Each structure stands twice: as C-alpha cells, then as structure tokens.
Amino acid sequence: MRKPAKEQQAAVGRASASTASALAADSLALSLLLAARVIAAVRGGQSLTQVLSTLGSEHPEARAAAQDVAYGSLRRYACGEFLLGRLLTRALPHPETEALLLAALYRLQTRPDSAYMVVDQAVAAAAELAGGAFKGLVNGVLRNYQRQRHALHAAMADDDEASQQHPRWWLARLRRAYPDRWPAIVAAGNAQPPMTLRVNQRRITVADYLARLQAVGSSARPLGGQALLLDKPMPVDGLPGFADGLISIQDAGAQRAAELLASTAGQRVLDACAAPGGKTAHLLEAADLDLLAIDIDATRTRRVEDNLRRLGLTATVKPADCRAPEQWWDGQFFDAILADVPCSASGVVRRHPDIKYLRRESDIRGFVRLQAEILDRLWPLLKPGGRLLYATCSVFPEENRAQIDAFVFRQPDARRLAEEELLPQPEHDGFFYALLQKAA
C-alpha cells in the first residue's frame, strides 16, 4: 500500500485537522478539505478519534460530511492507494493533497452521479493546500480516473489488499484461523457498523423505550436482553431520553459482558480496564454492586465518571494500572472481575477503520504479552469461588482461546465455565469472552 514518506508522516501526524478556511461552511469543498486533513493525520500515525476531536469548532454540516468521507476513505483500505499508484507517476510531496485525492476518489466511487461537482469541489479544496500548487494536478488525476474507471477497477480486483480492503498480514491471519469464514469476517469489517442501544433497565423497560422511539418516528428491533438495534442510525441528541440516562450506545456483542459475568446484588466487583465505561455501567444497571472501576488513563476515567453520572449510577472510579495492584488494592478480595483487556481491536475495525493503518503484525505479540500479564496480576485478587471474565474485541485466536489455554495451564486453580466467540456480523461486532472460576 502506498504511504507518505516517514518525514511527511511525522509532519502530518503532528498537525491538527482543523484549520481556518475561506471555503463556504456548507460546501463539499470544505468537507473534502477537512476529510483530507483527517486522513493525512491518520496516515501519519494519529488515531481517527483523536483527529476528529479537533473538528469541534467547524460548521456541524461540514464536520458531519467530513467525518463520513474520512471514515469511508479509511474503511476502503488500500483502494485509493491502488488507484493513485496508477494515476500518479510518483508520490506527491504534500501528504494532505494526496489525502485530498483519496477523499475525492472515495466520493467519486460512491457518488458517481455527482462526478462533475466532486471534481470541481476537490479542485477548490486543493486551492487551500500548498498555496494551490496542486490544483491542476488534482483536476487532471480525478478526470483521468473517470476516463479509466472501469479498467482501473478491473485491475484492482487482482490486488489482495485493495480488493479485500485489509492489510495483507491481517488477511493471512484470518485465512489461517478461519479457512471457511474469513470472507464473511472481512466483509463485515468493511461494512457500515450497526447502531445499537442498551436500555437502562433501572429507568425504563425495553418495550416502553421502543414506544418512545416510535413516537419520534424511529424504530428498532430487540436483540435480546437490553439491546435494541436501530433500523437507521441517528444522532445521539435525537434519541429520546439519552441525556436523562434512559439509554446508552453500546454494541450488542459488548453487552454480553455483563450478561456473562452475571454479578448479583452486594457483590464486590472490579472492572479492571474500565474506560470508556459502557460495560461498567451495564454491570451497575443490572445489580447493586460494590464496584471499583480503574483504567490506566486518567483522562479516560473521567469519561467513565461522566457516563455513570448521566445514567444515575455510582461506583468508585480511579486512574490506576491493573498490573500494579500494590498501588491501589486494599487487600479485600473480589467476588468478580471483568478484564476487558487491551487488544488488536480487530473485531471492531468497521467502527475504527484507522486500525487498518495503525496496527502492525508485530503489535499482536505485544498485546498477547500484556494480556497474559494482566491475567496473572488480577487472578490473586479474586476470592476462592469467584469468577473472572476475560474479554477482547479481537478475532485473532492468539489473543483469545490460545491466551486462555495458556493461562489455565499456568493456573491449575482456574476452571473454564464458558467461552463465547462472536465473529463480526450485521447485528454485532467481533468479541471473545472466557468466564473463569477460581477453585474454592
């Protein structure tokens, strides 16, 4: 896959996606410009969430359109780079202009009926980059793509990364692990993610909230438990009762964590990697618990507190490294522990398409070591007869079943009660759960 040179990546990686522009606030040109800055920053090493947060001051319509283009362009991993490899004689010396071409090519592929406007607006956006030095080149590349469109896409079908929209090493791992199911996993990773709600059972029933949705002209389908799959995604501020804590946004697969751990009232529970707090809140919605939620990132623990406050829930929340219990543990054993460990996030790539660009195959070994360390450090904190739920949002076996196989071998007092592998599909993302019990 074509990428900017390292020095260009570093420069863009430090840049903000939000920069003053003379373009009209409601223009496609501004949306393409903003999307280009986002894409360039991601290709330079920043996370998509991090970069999008810099667009807060932009016009809401332009911000939403830029986000849509950035997500779509990044989700189509290697497609745009394949096309540019055939439309450009050499890599551009300006990574934001190259990212603008990626954004415009995505728009041309998905909105071919608006081709004239896309080219015109992309050229207008190019006028704001590098002093307008690449306006003519942008115009020529996009028009050349239109002329060669069918031949280019026929050639792209023979390129594994571009046709499957995943890195080559990622595809190789999926093919080894799931020889029959890998195409479906890849297709799910390239699709738009579903928007699923979790109804706060302390405040409203699933049936009553469905009625609230219907009253505002929206509809959803129950998926079991407290999960509702919206027929059409909608802005959070349009969801009735969101600000009042009636519901949260949470994938149906993620909701399995609280259901599997099944903590009961009065239990002492540790959520060891809690941020941003969705699973923490779900545990508290299901039962009155003495719950400690920790996360190594102090900024992210504040998000946990904000989520709990909106939902009217109470827990002890503190920034802490779960691998160093001597710094925060009071010596009282836990009845239950949720270990939602850091992982490759390969099961949620449709929500975070930047992972395709940022993750490296060598990262998997690092995650496996970290996960094993977390398990080994948390296990002594669990009382005899207590239960630990290991959770990842990965589809790679090394982080899932193989990790648990190794842990149970190391810990003879650990017994597997249940394992659940959820591969990505239209109704939910990819997750793995292993419920372990300590011998009494």
Beta strands, then each sheet from edge to edge (+ up, - down):
strand 1: 196-199
strand 2: 220-224
strand 3: 227-230
strand 4: 247-249
strand 5: 268-271
strand 6: 290-295
strand 7: 316-319
strand 8: 334-340
strand 9: 382-392
strand 10: 414-422
strand 11: 431-438
sheet 1: 2+ 3- 1+ 4-
sheet 2: 7+ 6+ 5+ 8+ 9+ 11- 10+
end
